[in-house]
């Protein structure tokens, strides 16, 4: 096994003790040991009572991810943190996000599955003798978008060719997947694009199942596709502005537009398949987390408005 070459790459500038490597026109930060990472946090004003324990945390929680929770606590115009901020609080925010992500991903998986089911049922029931109707341009508005989907789907089928149900259809049905099979290898993003391109009658039928209109349905699917991708990559939720909100709906006047995760949770609730499970499991799990981390979190930073629990239970 060869030792790593300690020399800097060509066309770069470096000197001993430097924090940056000048690579072309851009300075790149250099490696820091866990101990050095702790020291850097302390130098910026973060209170760390147990440095060895903090270093242990940084062995498993990437410094870059953890530091994302520090941005809101920086003093204006300074590269240091507000007085009294502790490592304990920052770590608590990280753990709160991780646990909330698990609850929301569970709920979003339900939304994705029910949406795929309703999409496939709408098309197959409208064309009961055409199980491959999703591959027919007559149900779509824009043919260029449809052709892009077909190319993507062909690639997805090839990439998933070893899945038992795909392999079965390749070996026995010339690779043709009925729509109710095809949706199983589609992503939420695929369904979002397909729904947007469906002709109006099919959009309205699917939206009706969620007691909303097609305009709102487009917005909700788009928002929750973005949210699912955000959570799947374990991106920060706390004090994060999504820069978008699900469209309001006259049939659901409780909806909020805070720009934070609460708006997305409301949309998840409206699309969740079981009201009983929503009220008996999902909302109580969220409440349990809020109570567990009440010492560390500010509800405004996640868009939770006054009476939030009643709002979620009223869905």
DOTORGU-814330 format. One line per field, with one value per residue: z, y, x of N, C-alpha, C, O in turn; residue number from 1. Coordinates in steps of 0.001 Angstrom, whole numbers. Each point is the difference from the previous one (the first is absolute). Layout:
<pts>
n.w (Z_...);
n.v (Y_...);
n.u (X_...);
ca.w (Z_...);
ca.v (Y_...);
ca.u (X_...);
c.w (Z_...);
c.v (Y_...);
c.u (X_...);
o.w (Z_...);
o.v (Y_...);
o.u (X_...);
num (NUM_...);
</pts>
This chain:
<pts>
n.w (0_-1750_352_1688_-2075_1196_-1701_270_51_-1795_-574_1225_1154_395_1767_374_467_-2043_-222_-898_-1227_-273_63_-941_-893_-38_1394_-111_579_1752_-761_653_1290_566_209_-1895_-518_1120_-653_-1747_348_697_-1647_-537_1544_-1471_746_667_561_-1664_780_2058_1681_765_1338_2161_1158_783_1875_1370_1270_-1937_-5_-1793_352_1002_-1361_-946_1476_-1251_-1857_456_147_-2223_882_781_-1976_1098_305_620_1693_-609_859_867_-1793_126_897_2183_369_22_1842_1636_-270_694_2194_748_-450_1293_2006_169_29_1964_1561_-29_875_2239_1101_242_1710_2032_819_788_2057_1777_530_1122_2227_1305_547_1469_2155_780_358_1908_1705_12_912_496_-1740_1547_-38_-2242_1140_1710_-1004_1177_-1995_-532_1017_-1934_1741_1683_-2121_-136_740_-1447_-1685_668_-45_-1952_-737_721_-1030_-1981_102_181_-1918_-1365_378_-943_-1583_1386_-590_2117_1343_809_1786_1943_813_1325_2106_1373_682_-348_2018_-896_58_824_-914_-160_-2126_-1846_511_-551_-2163_750_-1173_2001_65_388_2105_1177_-427_1127_2165_516_-60_2165_-1111_-1095_-1979_-1381_-1347_-1683_-1831_-1322_-1528_-1809_-1272_-1262_-1269_-1988_121_-2006_60_962_-1269_-1586_597_89_-1924_-1005_805_-558_-1976_-233_489_-1572_-1775_263_-81_-2062_-388_773_-1655_-140_2107_1471_656_-320_-1148_469_1243_1655_-1441_1623_-2050_-145_2038_-1909_-1414_-754_767_279_-2093_157_891_913_-1400_1603_1485_1341_-938_357_1906_-83_-990_1330_1390_-1017_290_2012_-126_1516_-472_-626_-2050_-1560_-74_-1259_-2158_-1943_-174_206_-1992_-1402_255_-784_-2213_-820_234_-1569_-1854_1313_926_-1455_333_-2119_1493_1223_1635_1298_751_1655_-1213_225_1872_402_2227_1042_1_1415_2018_-343_230);
n.v (-1200_802_606_719_253_-30_-1117_2089_295_-1368_1152_-957_1045_-333_394_-457_-1817_-641_1986_1323_-865_794_-75_125_-186_-2226_1542_-1360_-311_798_-1667_-871_394_-2179_-951_-769_-2080_-1717_-783_-1396_-2142_-1373_-855_-1772_-982_-1441_173_93_-893_-811_879_-749_1001_1939_-150_-351_1840_1292_-1244_969_1617_-647_-3_-1135_-2230_-977_-183_-1955_-1537_-65_-1127_-1606_-1587_-53_223_1474_-1038_-1478_41_1247_-1358_-507_2029_-998_873_-1255_-756_542_2152_699_-501_1532_1869_-159_120_2102_1191_-361_1013_2125_234_-513_1604_1671_-587_14_1958_713_-1073_831_1788_-323_-861_1347_1142_-1025_-194_1797_289_-1289_559_1772_-212_-844_1451_1364_-1013_-235_1275_1644_-2202_-66_-254_-1239_-1936_624_212_-1972_-1229_6_1187_-553_598_2232_1244_237_1469_2090_605_517_2064_1725_382_1037_2232_1334_297_1608_2166_231_264_1139_2003_-721_1728_976_-637_320_2084_155_-813_1408_1784_-1582_-956_-1400_2223_-1810_936_-1647_-550_611_-88_-2158_377_191_1658_500_-315_-2140_-820_481_-1132_-1917_47_446_-2054_-534_-1679_1841_-867_-153_1733_545_-1253_520_1635_-727_-1116_1716_-778_-821_1998_160_1675_-234_-927_1349_1480_-733_-311_1784_881_-1008_846_1997_197_-760_1312_1527_-623_-66_2183_-721_443_1718_-713_-1028_952_-1571_1367_-605_1821_-1243_514_-1498_-829_2225_-502_530_-1513_1384_456_-2223_-362_-1237_2020_-1978_-1497_-180_-761_1811_1640_-80_1002_2249_932_258_1777_1908_-32_1007_-1764_351_221_-1954_-846_792_-747_-1862_657_103_84_-1937_-1021_588_-858_-2084_-89_243_-1757_-1614_727_-801_-1727_-1631_-1073_578_38_1791_-838_-357_2109_-730_-546_2172_-1141_353_109_1942_1461_-278_893_2131_-569);
n.u (857_-1143_2145_-1295_-769_1916_981_767_-2211_-74_1845_1631_-1646_2206_-1341_2140_-1269_695_-1054_1601_-1662_2074_-2227_2046_-2067_335_-868_1778_-2172_1173_1306_-1976_1780_-116_2033_949_-679_912_2002_-177_-562_1626_1282_-1306_1310_916_-2089_2148_-1975_-1271_1906_476_-1101_844_1805_-536_-601_1673_-8_-1501_903_-887_2258_732_128_1759_1777_-616_725_1873_-613_-1499_1582_-229_2044_-1470_-332_-1268_2236_-1775_597_-2106_-365_1818_1042_-1857_1915_67_503_2140_1180_-232_1226_2123_486_195_1842_1802_-77_719_2235_956_-22_1510_1979_88_241_2105_968_-495_1086_2076_176_-250_1863_1647_-257_379_2147_1112_-333_1154_2205_849_-127_1788_1805_-2184_-604_11_371_-284_-1922_770_-560_-1803_986_-946_1584_1172_756_1402_-355_43_-1732_-1699_278_-533_-2173_-977_509_-1248_-1976_158_272_-1796_-1139_780_-515_-2031_1549_1339_-832_-59_-552_1854_1208_-1086_148_1795_24_-1097_1211_1587_-161_-1509_330_-1013_-1798_-1524_424_-1121_-2200_-300_-450_-2112_963_871_2234_581_-38_1848_1904_263_599_2133_943_-305_-915_-698_-562_1766_514_-1379_339_1745_-155_-1109_1475_736_-1689_676_1044_-999_-1483_-2037_-1629_-828_-1591_-2119_-1116_-941_-1908_-1926_-626_-1015_-2184_-1434_-372_-1638_-2151_-874_-350_-1995_-1458_1428_-386_1327_-1932_-1577_1370_-2120_-427_-847_-1626_-379_-340_-299_-840_-1086_869_1603_-2058_-161_-696_1891_351_546_-918_-1564_1498_32_1211_2225_660_128_1782_1797_10_613_2230_-20_1380_1625_-2178_-929_367_-1419_-2111_-238_149_-1126_-2234_-1127_-94_-1658_-2059_-248_-336_-2082_-1362_32_-1063_-1638_1101_-551_-1934_493_-1664_572_1302_-1806_215_1325_-1798_-555_482_2195_239_-512_1739_1723_-354_665_2152);
ca.w (0_-128_778_-798_-320_787_-738_-579_-1432_-874_-188_1252_903_1359_906_1259_967_-660_83_-1342_-1149_-1136_-1172_-1047_525_1165_1177_532_1377_166_1024_1421_875_834_1068_-603_-272_1290_327_-871_520_1251_-323_-518_1098_386_1311_-32_1341_-85_-1330_-500_-447_-1242_-1053_-263_-827_-1339_-716_-687_-575_-795_448_-951_226_1304_-34_-640_1047_701_-793_530_1280_-181_228_-1254_-565_667_-165_1326_379_1057_1344_692_-856_415_-877_360_-725_-1426_-195_202_-1228_-983_316_-235_-1449_-440_420_-745_-1364_-64_62_-1232_-1098_126_-519_-1431_-721_-135_-1014_-1305_-395_-319_-1230_-1096_-132_-585_-1375_-844_-46_-850_-1407_-369_26_-1133_-1212_571_-980_-418_1187_-267_-378_418_-1081_-1161_50_-40_1324_438_-661_-719_-533_235_1386_24_-577_983_1016_-546_-18_1390_525_-607_739_1345_-122_-209_1248_1006_-688_846_1002_-367_-767_-1320_-716_-369_-1169_-1134_-446_-362_-675_-924_690_154_1376_155_744_1440_274_-381_1024_1069_-260_-196_1169_247_-1038_-1226_129_-67_-1399_-722_394_-634_-1441_-284_-434_1131_607_887_1124_898_673_1049_1006_734_1035_1124_329_-416_-1438_-720_197_1316_-28_-637_965_1134_-436_-225_1294_756_-712_464_1418_124_-396_1040_1177_-355_75_1390_50_1203_56_999_-478_-1444_-823_-1196_-1176_-728_877_-736_-325_885_-558_698_742_1143_426_1081_-530_365_-942_796_-693_780_-147_418_-1198_-682_844_-249_-1295_213_700_-914_-964_713_-383_1111_1030_1313_243_98_1315_1094_-21_-533_800_1320_-97_-141_1304_916_-302_418_1463_390_-303_250_625_-977_-1283_-87_-964_-1168_-920_-860_-549_789_447_1211_-236_-1086_168_-423_-1461_-599_324_-708_-1407);
ca.v (1200_1192_1185_1095_1059_1178_1241_586_-240_991_1280_440_655_-471_107_-708_723_736_-602_-88_-344_832_-867_906_1282_-207_-610_-1150_-298_-1216_-962_277_-1125_212_923_1341_444_459_1253_1045_359_760_1306_843_344_-1074_-553_-1448_-372_-1265_34_-1359_-497_722_-603_-1312_252_396_-1182_-637_1051_854_1392_885_-132_572_1460_596_433_1130_1235_975_493_869_1430_752_470_-609_-1437_-603_-302_801_-396_-1024_-1135_-1193_-1169_-822_491_-264_-1440_-295_383_-1027_-1220_302_-94_-1390_-749_519_-507_-1393_3_564_-923_-1046_542_280_-1277_-302_918_-423_-1255_231_793_-934_-873_745_313_-1191_-420_933_-299_-1360_-79_786_-773_-1349_-936_497_36_809_1313_1052_145_496_1455_594_442_1088_1298_406_-1215_36_-450_-1424_-744_26_-987_-1343_-280_-180_-1237_-1114_-118_-481_-1427_-705_65_-833_-1244_-1169_-115_-1191_243_516_-1153_-865_567_-72_-1395_-575_936_842_1211_955_134_714_1242_-256_-532_1028_1042_-472_434_1455_818_1066_997_-486_172_1453_427_-644_647_1319_-129_-685_822_550_-898_-933_796_324_-1225_-315_1061_-176_-1008_704_1101_1278_226_-406_1012_-267_-1298_205_685_-880_-1050_634_319_-1195_-601_751_-301_-1370_-3_742_-852_-1212_342_408_1434_652_446_1062_1343_-67_538_-815_855_-374_-517_-624_934_0_-648_452_-1129_-257_1360_-11_-20_1130_347_551_-246_-983_-1392_-228_42_-1285_-1001_134_-632_-1452_-440_-37_-1073_-1257_-921_-408_1014_-611_-143_1362_558_-880_-276_1030_1230_-237_-110_1369_650_-568_629_1405_11_-487_998_1333_845_426_454_1093_-488_889_-387_-1090_443_-502_1136_-234_-984_-873_-1371_-52_121_-1290_-989_348_-396);
ca.u (-857_831_-377_-541_950_-381_222_-1207_-150_637_-686_-586_942_-241_1136_-248_-828_-1075_-1335_-567_812_-394_-146_-471_-459_-848_632_-719_350_781_-414_221_-277_-1186_401_86_-1373_-531_685_-522_-1322_205_578_-1077_-902_-899_307_201_445_734_625_226_-1294_-316_825_-588_-1182_437_466_-1136_-849_879_104_-679_-1435_-325_183_-1167_-927_605_-74_-950_494_1169_-176_-59_1260_1157_136_-69_-1367_-589_414_-780_-362_743_90_-1154_-1178_177_-160_-1421_-699_345_-749_-1412_-195_137_-1188_-1145_159_-467_-1468_-548_263_-1017_-1258_158_-47_-1425_-526_518_-642_-1414_-42_270_-1163_-1113_398_-127_-1402_-742_259_-431_-1464_-500_310_168_556_1313_861_1190_-509_941_983_-736_-19_-1341_-455_871_-151_1210_614_1455_176_-333_1114_1086_-350_186_1444_400_-582_732_1263_-315_-341_1272_769_-662_-353_215_-1046_-786_-1228_390_576_-1133_-691_923_81_-1303_-908_764_426_-1098_-462_-1277_188_33_1337_970_149_880_1381_-22_259_-973_252_-624_-1446_-233_47_-1093_-1255_-38_-200_-1257_-1131_-731_-988_708_499_-1110_-446_974_-88_-1263_237_625_-917_573_-35_1209_1046_575_658_1305_864_288_923_1304_593_359_1130_1177_195_492_1411_710_123_736_1425_236_267_-502_-1389_-129_337_236_-1075_-121_-91_-1214_-1053_-1104_-1080_-1156_-1189_-1209_-564_878_356_979_1370_853_1067_1108_1261_762_-407_-1385_-848_139_-664_-1438_-293_137_-1203_-1135_189_252_-1078_-864_-201_207_1433_533_-341_412_1444_893_-76_585_1460_505_-191_982_1288_-89_111_1328_1036_-570_1019_1003_-544_-960_-992_-39_1064_-491_-1279_-1133_-798_-774_-1061_450_-454_-1398_-25_371_-1036_-1238_140);
c.w (0_899_-929_-225_735_-758_-557_-1490_-822_-106_1275_873_1426_828_1331_950_-625_184_-1373_-994_-1158_-1247_-1125_620_1328_1160_525_1432_77_1109_1403_792_810_1127_-519_-315_1274_364_-844_487_1268_-288_-528_1033_418_1342_-96_1341_-12_-1402_-577_-512_-1307_-1169_-386_-887_-1439_-788_-818_-598_-705_486_-895_195_1310_-22_-697_1007_768_-710_628_1300_-136_318_-1336_-415_627_-218_1369_424_1164_1363_554_-832_354_-1069_236_-778_-1485_-294_166_-1246_-1100_236_-205_-1487_-471_335_-736_-1448_-120_21_-1322_-1202_23_-614_-1506_-828_-213_-1100_-1390_-490_-395_-1298_-1217_-263_-689_-1441_-898_-122_-900_-1471_-379_20_-1144_-1318_409_-960_-473_1215_-173_-354_384_-1034_-1300_133_82_1363_510_-830_-936_-470_187_1416_111_-544_929_1109_-510_-6_1420_530_-575_734_1393_-23_-188_1288_1066_-523_860_1161_-402_-869_-1384_-851_-477_-1255_-1234_-586_-552_-821_-871_634_182_1454_20_930_1497_441_-226_1101_1102_-257_-366_1315_198_-1061_-1332_21_-76_-1444_-817_328_-684_-1483_-366_-524_1204_686_982_1207_1022_781_1147_1125_867_1127_1241_405_-300_-1514_-654_147_1335_2_-622_998_1157_-383_-217_1320_731_-702_449_1451_195_-359_1053_1212_-284_34_1374_116_1222_-166_890_-566_-1487_-736_-1314_-1274_-860_1020_-851_-205_990_-713_818_830_1238_543_1114_-506_331_-1104_766_-724_686_-134_358_-1194_-709_794_-198_-1312_92_647_-920_-1006_665_-146_1121_1044_1386_332_133_1415_1154_41_-425_863_1419_-13_-127_1340_1008_-211_452_1517_452_-165_253_596_-1031_-1252_177_-1107_-1247_-1037_-861_-493_775_631_1291_-322_-1063_121_-445_-1515_-650_257_-746_-1462_-288);
c.v (1243_1108_1058_1057_1270_1307_557_-280_1041_1259_458_614_-402_306_-619_859_738_-718_-228_-461_862_-862_840_1336_-135_-613_-1152_-271_-1349_-877_509_-1261_299_991_1423_546_531_1347_1157_470_839_1399_969_240_-1078_-582_-1513_-409_-1266_-131_-1401_-613_672_-581_-1369_134_281_-1150_-636_1002_990_1449_931_-54_677_1519_704_532_1213_1333_1051_639_877_1447_724_466_-606_-1505_-676_-68_861_-547_-1076_-1207_-1210_-1086_-914_416_-343_-1479_-408_354_-1018_-1269_200_-132_-1445_-802_473_-483_-1421_-74_474_-897_-1167_475_231_-1281_-448_864_-449_-1263_228_795_-882_-886_718_397_-1208_-433_917_-347_-1381_-142_793_-738_-1461_-1028_411_122_817_1442_1137_238_457_1518_621_482_1204_1263_294_-1244_-30_-475_-1492_-840_-13_-1017_-1411_-391_-267_-1340_-1229_-226_-568_-1495_-831_-45_-926_-1390_-1247_-88_-1142_301_580_-1143_-944_515_21_-1408_-527_919_1003_1333_1039_-4_728_1196_-246_-672_1092_1030_-416_344_1492_702_994_1092_-396_232_1475_466_-609_656_1358_-80_-724_971_302_-951_-964_739_247_-1231_-372_1026_-168_-1011_613_1228_1370_117_-346_1009_-223_-1310_95_592_-908_-1089_578_278_-1250_-813_659_-362_-1406_-81_688_-905_-1259_223_561_1470_612_410_1229_1329_-5_537_-771_828_-288_-482_-663_1001_-135_-621_414_-1109_-348_1341_47_131_1276_264_721_-111_-1045_-1392_-221_23_-1360_-1109_62_-687_-1513_-541_-119_-1142_-1358_-913_-304_1100_-553_-99_1364_538_-830_-261_1203_1261_-228_-124_1385_726_-494_636_1458_98_-386_1079_1436_971_641_648_1197_-379_876_-398_-1199_305_-472_1184_-366_-938_-1012_-1420_-161_106_-1336_-1055_262_-417_-1193);
c.u (888_-505_-559_1067_-403_133_-1300_-74_757_-859_-717_1087_-337_1233_-379_-817_-1161_-1326_-592_1052_-493_33_-585_-367_-737_780_-864_445_706_-576_289_-328_-1254_307_68_-1392_-656_609_-531_-1376_123_529_-1048_-1099_-969_443_78_599_847_590_213_-1307_-417_786_-558_-1233_413_631_-1118_-988_913_-37_-809_-1508_-393_100_-1156_-1002_518_-224_-911_495_1242_-348_45_1387_1231_2_78_-1468_-482_420_-929_-383_868_-4_-1200_-1246_92_-200_-1461_-801_252_-827_-1507_-309_25_-1253_-1251_47_-534_-1525_-590_266_-983_-1312_82_9_-1443_-619_434_-701_-1458_-135_260_-1222_-1151_296_-241_-1463_-821_205_-528_-1520_-629_212_241_586_1393_920_1284_-372_947_1089_-658_-160_-1376_-485_797_-210_1170_749_1516_313_-259_1153_1208_-265_265_1470_510_-492_703_1318_-249_-315_1269_810_-573_-342_180_-994_-940_-1214_306_545_-1097_-698_904_-10_-1330_-907_753_416_-1079_-502_-1336_197_84_1299_1041_231_959_1464_49_286_-1142_162_-607_-1505_-365_-59_-1143_-1335_-129_-339_-1302_-1060_-895_-952_653_586_-1104_-461_939_-78_-1246_157_634_-809_610_-107_1321_1135_698_782_1384_985_377_998_1392_704_465_1082_1295_313_559_1478_866_248_821_1509_368_394_-679_-1456_-108_518_359_-1215_-46_-119_-1212_-1014_-1076_-1137_-1145_-1202_-1214_-626_822_510_1042_1442_747_1013_1111_1331_859_-626_-1468_-954_12_-689_-1513_-383_128_-1265_-1201_106_238_-1212_-990_-105_272_1483_667_-211_558_1502_841_-11_532_1522_634_-102_1034_1376_22_181_1407_1067_-467_1010_918_-583_-927_-979_-88_1035_-369_-1415_-1212_-729_-738_-1169_359_-549_-1450_-129_297_-1075_-1297_20_-920);
o.w (832_196_-1166_896_-266_491_-355_-627_513_227_-68_-189_391_-497_355_164_711_178_-138_183_-335_-526_-11_669_556_-191_262_307_-788_792_254_-297_60_349_681_119_-22_452_489_29_175_658_38_-314_871_178_-353_269_782_-924_-1206_-999_-883_-1097_-1170_-901_-942_-1197_-971_-840_641_195_489_-86_52_632_163_-290_893_588_36_449_1003_-290_-907_756_-268_-228_251_-626_743_132_-187_512_82_-840_-934_-488_-602_-990_-705_-378_-768_-940_-437_-380_-800_-812_-376_-593_-980_-731_-516_-902_-1051_-762_-719_-1143_-1038_-828_-929_-1172_-1000_-771_-1020_-1147_-891_-836_-1055_-1067_-730_-763_-1055_-805_-463_-953_-71_441_-917_508_983_-678_-654_57_-1075_995_287_71_1110_-1149_-1157_824_140_218_726_578_60_461_723_345_224_693_709_244_471_895_567_342_871_544_-314_743_-1175_-989_-942_-1170_-1109_-886_-1126_-1217_-867_-651_-186_-704_500_546_-388_802_688_1189_780_203_708_928_-496_1074_-865_-455_-723_-975_-586_-383_-858_-890_-520_-566_-1171_327_984_1225_1044_1116_1202_1177_1078_1176_1199_1049_1092_756_810_-664_682_31_86_594_502_118_424_756_385_152_557_659_288_349_816_699_296_518_863_197_185_821_550_-1052_-343_-529_-439_245_-747_-1101_-1133_1091_-1119_894_462_-1228_1228_1002_845_-147_320_797_60_-859_-126_370_-480_-753_-490_-36_-446_-579_-41_-56_-591_-393_110_-542_-683_2_-265_645_854_1099_785_598_1053_1029_749_429_487_944_609_413_777_964_566_491_921_805_-518_-197_270_-665_1059_-1152_-1083_-1192_-960_-552_-472_822_406_-1007_-624_-1008_-668_-609_-931_-857_-140_-693_-1127);
o.v (117_161_86_300_536_1052_-769_-254_1066_-40_633_-241_-7_-62_-29_1192_604_-1217_-714_224_-32_-307_280_627_999_-976_185_36_-907_433_610_-689_1145_839_936_1202_1019_906_1122_1199_983_964_1216_557_239_-315_-654_260_-126_-467_-204_-718_-645_-162_-382_-812_-494_127_-711_-364_700_577_910_1027_733_693_1207_937_515_1064_1182_1005_377_468_-416_669_460_-617_-847_611_577_-1176_43_-910_111_-74_-620_-855_-464_-358_-888_-742_-331_-564_-918_-616_-410_-800_-814_-303_-329_-789_-596_-83_-473_-726_-246_-4_-567_-499_-27_-96_-547_-221_133_-259_-557_22_123_-438_-467_-39_-159_-749_-326_178_-478_-1023_-607_1104_359_694_1042_1009_-113_497_1191_780_479_-61_375_-785_-1073_-771_-709_-1035_-985_-687_-816_-1129_-917_-714_-984_-1139_-857_-738_-1084_-1037_-479_-678_-1047_-981_-116_-695_-229_-153_-530_-780_-66_-181_-873_-468_1136_980_1090_-1045_1167_26_682_-8_146_456_855_-40_498_-498_157_583_850_476_363_722_666_240_333_929_-38_1187_-740_28_-314_-520_-159_101_-393_-362_276_122_-561_851_924_-890_-214_-391_19_-92_-602_-457_-19_-290_-606_-303_-25_-733_-673_-237_-209_-656_-441_-65_-470_-942_561_373_-568_497_973_78_737_-427_-24_-529_474_-436_445_795_-1096_-12_-82_269_-788_320_1078_226_1084_-850_1211_663_-336_-192_-949_-769_-498_-915_-1034_-718_-730_-1049_-950_-445_-1018_468_-289_338_697_360_173_567_540_-413_437_466_836_437_276_693_792_295_468_871_606_92_950_1210_1024_775_202_-169_-498_235_-316_-873_156_725_-1161_167_-581_-622_-976_-637_-408_-845_-894_102_-492);
o.u (900_-1205_385_789_-1076_-406_-893_1028_341_-1209_-1054_1192_-1167_1124_-1179_263_-802_-39_-993_1196_-1184_1069_-1198_822_-457_725_-1188_1192_-268_-837_1038_-975_-449_-831_-419_-237_-690_-699_-128_-279_-721_-390_189_-1052_-836_1177_-981_1173_942_-667_-140_-1_-564_-534_29_-213_-619_255_259_-823_784_-1070_-670_-672_-988_-798_-178_-744_-673_198_345_-550_606_-1101_721_705_1110_-1040_857_-865_793_339_-1216_-652_1224_-897_-511_-739_-969_-639_-480_-906_-903_-560_-694_-996_-841_-466_-843_-1035_-669_-598_-946_-834_-433_-639_-968_-456_-341_-761_-807_-364_-466_-934_-677_-363_-641_-902_-622_-431_-875_-965_-614_-555_-1093_-759_1132_525_554_194_649_758_16_704_591_-529_-116_-950_-230_-440_-189_470_586_935_698_334_735_911_573_350_790_725_207_398_748_411_137_569_726_-871_-566_-5_-350_-233_-758_-350_72_-349_-492_-15_-14_-935_-437_242_276_-353_-57_933_759_319_941_1125_531_808_1010_-338_-862_-984_-520_-583_-1020_-921_-579_-816_-1065_-577_-379_22_-26_-118_-572_-7_211_-344_-447_42_27_-632_-91_470_-75_-532_1002_1166_1228_1074_949_1137_1156_927_1000_1183_1097_737_990_1156_897_772_1110_1115_741_768_1080_838_-944_-402_-671_1108_883_-1129_978_154_-86_367_-255_-294_-315_-83_19_-662_-426_1180_500_911_-579_236_182_969_1082_-954_-612_-960_-1033_-586_-667_-999_-796_-511_-775_-1012_105_-1139_-1167_993_547_421_932_914_336_535_874_1055_761_659_1034_930_533_707_988_718_548_927_587_-114_628_688_-595_399_-307_-196_703_-668_-1126_561_-33_-687_-888_-334_-344_-860_-694_-260_-834_-1012_-37);
num (1_2_3_4_5_6_7_8_9_10_11_12_13_14_15_16_17_18_19_20_21_22_23_24_25_26_27_28_29_30_31_32_33_34_35_36_37_38_39_40_41_42_43_44_45_46_47_48_49_50_51_52_53_54_55_56_57_58_59_60_61_62_63_64_65_66_67_68_69_70_71_72_73_74_75_76_77_78_79_80_81_82_83_84_85_86_87_88_89_90_91_92_93_94_95_96_97_98_99_100_101_102_103_104_105_106_107_108_109_110_111_112_113_114_115_116_117_118_119_120_121_122_123_124_125_126_127_128_129_130_131_132_133_134_135_136_137_138_139_140_141_142_143_144_145_146_147_148_149_150_151_152_153_154_155_156_157_158_159_160_161_162_163_164_165_166_167_168_169_170_171_172_173_174_175_176_177_178_179_180_181_182_183_184_185_186_187_188_189_190_191_192_193_194_195_196_197_198_199_200_201_202_203_204_205_206_207_208_209_210_211_212_213_214_215_216_217_218_219_220_221_222_223_224_225_226_227_228_229_230_231_232_233_234_235_236_237_238_239_240_241_242_243_244_245_246_247_248_249_250_251_252_253_254_255_256_257_258_259_260_261_262_263_264_265_266_267_268_269_270_271_272_273_274_275_276_277_278_279_280_281_282_283_284_285_286_287_288_289_290_291_292_293_294_295_296_297_298_299_300_301_302_303_304_305_306_307_308_309_310_311_312_313_314_315);
</pts>
